[in-house]
Amino acid sequence: MKYYSTLLFLVFFVTFSAFSQEKVIKYTVANGETVNQIAVKFKVTPYDIYALNPDARSGVKANTVLLIPTNNAKSTVKSEAVAAKSNGNTKEVIHEVQPKETFYSIEKKYGISDEDLKAANPVLEKTGVQIGQKLVIPAKGSTKKAASNTEKPAKEKAQDKYVYHDVVAKETKFSIAKQYGITIEELEKRNPEIVSSLPIGYRLTIKGKAPKTEASTAVAATNAKPAETKKPAETSKKVTTYMDYQVKPKETFYSLSRTFHLTQEELTELNPSLSEGVKEGMVLKVPTGYLAPAPIIAQQQPVEKAVEKSVDNSTENTAGIKIVDKVKSETVSVNPEVVELTKKRGQNERKKIVLLLPFNLNKMQNDTMSAANRIKNDKFLNMTLDFYSGAMMAIDSAKTLKLPIDVAIYDSQETKTNSNVSTLISQNKLQDANAVIGPFYQNNAEATANTLRMYNVPVISPLSKDSANPIDNLYQTIPSNDVVRNAVFDYMRSKNGNIVAVVDKKKESVISYIKQNQKGVVFASLTETGGLDVANLKSLLLPNRMNYVVMETGNTAMVKNTIKALLDSQKTCQVQLVILEPNSTLDTDEISFDNLVRLKLMYPSVTRESDEPGVLIFDKEYRLKNKINPNTYATRGFDVTFDTMMRLVQGKTYQETADLMTTEQVDNKFQFYKKEDGGHANKGVYILYYDSDLTLKVAN
């Protein structure tokens, strides 16, 4: 209550002061204008306008008169008066800045230089281009006396001709552009080498022409090396600075911050309308380079055509898709930080891989629904085509590396209860394979492994994470839920951490799991009403050790109380927030993403987000081939297929490499272990956390 009284007093005081000292102006709303647009025009916040015009919260209409606070309005009026005065010279033009206009677009429109525009409008050096701003456009070739009227000494003016900035760690194009009051587009225009990336140590030209230095030249050359190996079509692509992004249902500041690597404040600065909250359908202005993968449906059209082209109707099995490429062997290494996979020269014993993918082409041929409509409505087919597109990228890579591998792809015609595997085995299609990838459903993968066990053929289950029956030749590539949970507890113990659990009483399975499998974890007490006992939680934190607080609750109040308690405790001890699985409550506007970053939110994951060169190359090549970003299933199709091929060219069997080698591909890690009851499972799990630069990092 005290808070609200103080707030009301402040609002009253500000309002009273504004009227008594006449520090407001009256503004008539133009047709179609919104409060946000007016706020941007006068360089105030929407809340400043609402404070003087409470009725404006329900919207404004044309010809409505609003009171605008004049801290910034005065300077705006003054600058407009100066502009009007300058307009007396018939050679000059007054230009009102429109949405999406930049220095570059205005200068191009009037055919003037950057120096002339800023000399005629000195305020631009500090503020940059603002929507609604009135600018003096000087005549072509005229000299600007206004620039010579400045009080700077000649020596200082000479220095102003060139301004540079050396990039340091964690800086972004957005933060640098903001620092100097320019747009990312202008920054990239002056520094074309940073369009694709922003290397640390690179000397940026902010103003004027930068002299060539050994450091900047070396970094630019290093940065350009990957592009030299690309196709001309790729290197000539120009990246747009900004793009429009339409807010999807249930998106929040948290999810937008994760997608575009911007803080809530930075998003709001780019889009003042966000000051009223995130709303479905809003069109936001965001920097390019962080675009999330497009919807799955959009990804499938090119892949569908590839499937249609690959069907070999001349073979005995008309439903089969067959690819056989004979290539030579070559030395190869993949991710040496995990394990070095090589193939000795001269050893050219050919290997065979079979992929069993559930295209269900027989249904498509007999269905009256068009292929395009089926792709739009059939999620399982979408997933299959994604996986297939990634597998094809792996096959292309094997051809490039000249690996001695033959690949056959067959339609497994899967449903949840049966498949076409028995027919393929009766036709002797699978028995001589060195490895079989698929089927997708767990029971079908188990049935295939059981049948092929007598032939000692390893069956790799690519997508199922169900608990498998004990079959010696079955390899589960997705870690089970318990393996994922165990991994994060193992990590915390390896750091000698003090582990405290905040678990909602409704999460009985989590409580049972921790008590049975994770000895030594202390539970924070709950109140009689089921809420968090904050004092008890703080008492469990130790000042001389890293405190890992495992939070498992969907209750918003408990989440807020836990986060607040941990932020308070950071003054006296080290604290990190941990979750065991995705928590939708954290993905709401009520939970500050910045606070999660401050607590370095950590969680286990079977996939990672990496910007390593090999990963970036895969993403670019996939986009070139499929005209869309790879999604999780596409990347998994590549990882499982390429990893299997690489294991087979080591001079060992797949089984031997599984026992000896941990490998890492684009998104997935493969660390197989033999289960006590038989069969093999993967325990390749990443421990991820949010770093202070808003990016996900792998914990070491």
Number of C-alpha atoms within 10 A of each C-alpha: 6 7 8 9 10 11 12 12 12 12 15 14 11 16 18 13 13 19 14 10 8 11 16 20 16 12 13 12 17 14 11 9 13 17 21 19 18 21 19 19 17 22 18 18 18 21 16 16 20 17 18 21 15 10 11 17 13 7 9 18 14 12 11 13 15 21 19 24 26 19 14 14 18 15 13 18 15 12 18 17 13 15 21 16 11 18 16 10 11 9 12 17 19 16 15 14 18 14 11 11 13 20 20 15 12 20 16 12 9 15 12 18 17 15 15 20 21 20 20 21 20 15 13 17 13 11 12 18 23 20 18 17 18 23 25 23 24 26 18 13 9 11 13 16 10 11 17 12 8 11 9 12 8 11 8 10 14 10 10 12 13 14 14 14 14 12 17 13 10 11 13 19 19 17 14 18 18 15 10 17 15 21 21 23 22 17 22 21 15 17 15 14 18 18 18 16 12 18 20 14 16 20 22 23 19 21 17 15 13 17 11 9 9 9 12 18 13 13 16 19 12 12 18 16 10 12 15 10 9 14 11 10 8 12 14 10 9 10 12 13 17 16 14 12 15 13 16 13 9 12 15 22 25 21 16 20 19 19 15 18 19 24 19 17 15 16 22 19 13 13 17 20 23 18 16 11 11 19 16 12 11 15 15 20 16 21 22 15 16 12 13 13 14 12 11 20 17 15 24 23 18 15 21 20 11 16 15 11 10 14 19 15 12 8 11 9 16 14 19 24 22 20 15 12 17 14 17 19 22 18 15 16 11 16 13 10 8 13 14 14 21 16 20 13 10 10 14 17 11 16 18 18 22 24 24 26 23 24 24 18 18 12 10 13 11 8 11 9 11 11 15 12 10 15 22 16 12 11 13 13 19 24 22 19 28 26 27 28 28 27 23 19 22 23 22 14 15 22 18 12 15 17 26 23 25 21 17 19 20 24 25 26 20 19 14 10 9 14 23 19 23 15 12 18 14 10 12 10 15 25 20 16 20 22 25 28 22 24 30 21 21 22 18 22 26 23 18 24 26 18 15 21 17 10 15 17 24 22 28 26 26 24 19 19 17 14 12 20 13 16 18 19 23 27 26 26 25 24 24 19 14 11 16 23 21 19 20 22 21 12 15 17 13 9 11 12 18 20 23 21 20 24 21 20 14 13 12 10 10 16 17 11 13 18 14 9 12 15 8 11 16 17 19 19 18 18 9 8 6 12 16 22 17 18 11 13 22 15 10 17 22 17 14 11 14 18 22 22 29 21 21 23 20 16 12 14 14 22 22 16 15 21 21 13 15 25 17 13 18 14 10 11 15 18 25 21 22 27 20 20 14 12 12 9 14 19 19 16 16 15 19 17 24 18 14 23 20 19 22 21 19 26 23 26 21 21 19 18 15 15 10 9 10 13 15 13 16 19 17 17 17 20 14 14 13 17 15 19 22 25 19 14 22 23 28 25 25 27 25 25 26 22 19 21 25 21 21 25 26 19 15 11 15 19 19 13 19 22 13 11 15 19 23 18 19 24 17 24 25 24 20 24 18 15 13 8 10 14 18 25 26 24 23 23 23 23 21 24 23 20 17 14 15 22 19 21 18 17 13 8
